[in-house]
Amino acid sequence: MCGITGMVLGNKKRTKKELENLIDNFNNLTVECTIRGRHATGVYVVNPNGIVYTKMPLSAEYAIDTDNWQEVMATITNDTIAVIGHVRYYTHGNPLNNENNHPLLNENIIGVHNGVIYNYEDFKTTDIEVDSQAILDSLRVDADKLNYGKLNTEVIAETLKKLRGSFAVVLADITQTKNVYLARDSKNPLVYSHNPKDNVLWIASTGAIMRSGGVHIGSTVPKLLHAESIARVSKDIVDRFQNKEIGFLKTYRWGNRPTIKEIVPIFTQLERRGYGTTRDF
């Protein structure tokens, strides 16, 4: 079991103090997430001019005080698209070998993973020990095959439908930094909640972590990303976000399932009836 945290920033002219408060909130959320793993901590920041990251075999309460962590946090501005964190409970690959910790990379593709991949040996093309690396390695192959090496929703779907195990992931492409991609299977949770005051879409493994981290406000509950779905999120999507409209997340489902044009209205109707929400995840 590992944990994922994140914030996607909508377009807003924030003061220096407001940005500092967001960073503090993100750090607090990541520390709260240590209930899901204390063996390692990492973070990546998606900026228009590229992605910076750090990771270390430390629990989050110690990681956030390191110089490396604070240097990465110092790159956050109003132009930042997303900040994605990870806490690790290791199952494969010793965290003392920092290559095994998250975020993981394969060339231009970066991501974090919560879960266990059982058929990882079928897809690994690198020597990194952790089973999660198989996701990045497979994405690299599928991106080359389907989209000239670039990450997109279809590439992610091609990889995820081949995995056996459990997963929630947040992915990005270093060469095209307008979007991050959230995805989960039917087992591992990943929740989101929009804070309209700060115009930030918060992400966490569970609603309980989000609430205890102090980033969820308002009367709506954190929403569970639909099973076997991928959501593409950008600054503009956060600007247009309505907590009851999953369609704004550009949700895509993989496998032998309805097309995006068929499924989004269904998701929207279900959300309006209260399905897909959670207080317990």
N, C-alpha and C positions, 0 to 999 in steps of 0.2 A: 504493500500500500504506500503510495506517495501522494503528494498534494500539489495542486496548481492554484496560483493566484494571478490576478491581472487587473489592469485598468486600461481601457481604450478611451482616449481623450477626444471629445468633440471639439469643434471650433469655438474657441472662446478666448478673449483677451484677459488672461489671469494676471494678477499681481505676483510679484516675487514671493510674497508671503503665502498667497493662495497655492502656488506651486509647491512651496515647502510643506504646506499642510497636506497636500495630496501625496507627496513622497512619504511623509510621516504615516499617513493612513495606509499606504501600500506596505510600508515596513511592518506596521502593526498587524495588518492582515496576514502577512507572510509568517510572522512569529506565531500568530494564532493557529496557523496551518500546521505547525510542528506536531500537532496531535496525530498527523498522518505520516510523519517521518522526521528523524533527527540526524540521519547519517551524513547528509550533505545538503547544500542550499545553492541555488543559482538564480540568475535573472538575465533577461535580455531586453534592451530598449530599442524600439523601432522608430528611427528618425528619418526624415526625408532624404538625408544624405548617407544613410546606411544604418547598420545595426551594430550596437556594442553589447558586450556581455561579459559576465564573470561567473565563476562557480568555484566552490571550495568544499572540502570535507568537514564542514562545521554546521552545527545546528543554527537555525535562523537568528536566534537572539544574539549569537556571537558574530555571525556573518555580516549583519547589517552595520556593525561597528568597524569593519575592516576598511582599510584605505581603498582597496580594489572596488568594494561595493559602493562606497561613497563617490568614487570617481565616475562610476557608471551612472549613478543617480544624478550627478552634476550635469549630465548631458541632457536631462529632461527640460524641455521648454514648451511653450504653447504650440509649437509645431510638431511635437512628438505625437506619433500615432498611437503607440501602445507600450506598456511595460508589463512583462510576463515573468512571473516568478515560479520557482519549483522547490519543494522540499522532498527529500528522498529517504525512503526506507528501502534499503537495498536487498535484492533477491539474487541477482546475477551481477558479477563484476564488483570487486572491492572498491569502495568509495575513496580509499587512500590513493588509488590511481585516479587522478582527477579527470582523466579522459572518460571515465565511466559515469561521471556525474552530468547533470542536466543544467543548461541546455546542451543538446547534442546537435552535431552538424554533419552535413555531407555537401561539400562545396558551397553553393549559394543557399541551401535549404537549412533552416534552423528550427528547432522545436523542443517541446517538453512533453513528457508522457507520464501518465498515471496508469498503472496496471501491469500485467505480465503477458508476454508474448511467448506462446509455447512452441510455435513453428519458426522461431527466429533464425535457426540455422539455414532455412530455405532461402532467406533473403539477404543475409549479411554479406557484404562485399568488402568490409573493412575489418581490421583486427581488434577493434574496440570490443571489450568483453560483454558489456551490458546488453541484455536482450532488446532493450528499447532501440538500440542503434539500427536494428533490422528495419524499423519504420523509416528512418531517414535514408538508409541505403536503398530500400525499395522505391521510395519517392524519387530518389535520384534517377534510377533506371526508368521509372514510368514517366518522369518529366522529360527525359531525353527522347523517349518513344512517342509521347503524345503532344508535347508542347514546347519543343525546341529548348528543353532544359529548364523551363520556367515552371513555377508552382501555380496551380490553379485548382478549382474545385474538382474538376474531372480527374486530374492527376491524383489528388488525395483520395477520391472515391475508388480509383483503380487499385491503389495500395491497400486501403482499409478493408475492402471486401475480401482480400486474400489472407488477412491475419486470423490466427486462431489464438484465443486467449481473452484478454479484457483490456480496454483502453479508453482513456480520454486524452486528447492531445490539443495543444495550441501551437500552430505552425506559422512561419513567415518565410519570405524570400528576400534575401539580402539585396538582390538586384532590382526588386520592384516593391517598394516599401509602403504602398498606399493601404494595404490590407493585412489583417491577420485572419487566420482560419481556426475556428473552434470545431471540434468534432468529438463524438463519443459513440460507443456501442450501446447495447441495451443493458449493460451491467454497471459500468463505472459512471458515477454522476459528474456533472459539470453544470454549475448554475451561473446565472447572470442577473444583474439588477441595474437599472438606470437611476443615477442620482441627478435629478434635473437641476438642482442648485449649482452643482459644479460641472454639469454636462459631461459626465463620465459614466461609461458602462463598466461596472465592476464585474469581475469574474472570480469564482472560487470553486473548489471541489464540492463544497456543501453549503447549504443555506445557513447551517449552524455556525460554520466558520465565518461566513460573511457577516452575520449578525454580531458574533462575539468580537470580530475585528473592528466593528464600529463604522463600517462603510455603507451599510444598508440603511436608508432612511425612507420615510414616507409610509403610506398605508398599504402599498402593494408588497407582496411577498417575493423573495427571490424565485426566479423561474428556472426550471430544469430544462436544459437543452434536450430536444426530442431525441429519442433513441435512434441510433443508426442514421444520424444526420450530420451535416457539415454546415457551418454558418460562416459566411464571409463578412467581416466587420471592418469598416473604415470610419474615418472622422465624419464623413457626410452621413453615413448610416446612423451614427450616434446622434447627430444633429436632428435627424428625422424620427428618432426612436420613440415608440409608444409602447409601454410595458406590456400591453395586451395584444400587440400585433407582432407575432413571430415572423410574419412576412418581411418585416424590415430587416431581419437578419439574413435574408437571402438564403434560406435553408434549402439544402439539397440532400436527397436521400439516395443511397447507392443500392446496387443489387437489382433484382427483378422486381422493381417497385414502380409506382406511378411516377410520371415525369414531374419536373419542378412546377410546370403550369397547372398540373392537376392537384399537387399535394399542398401547395402554400395556402390556397383558400380553405382547405380542410383543416390545416393547422390553425388558421385564424379563427375558424368557427369553434374549434375545440378550446382554444385559449379563452374565447369570450364566454364559454360555458364553465370555465374554471379548471379544465383539465390541463395537465402539464405544469401545474404549480406545485410547490412543495414547502413545507415547514420542517420536514424531518430529514431530508437528505443532507 
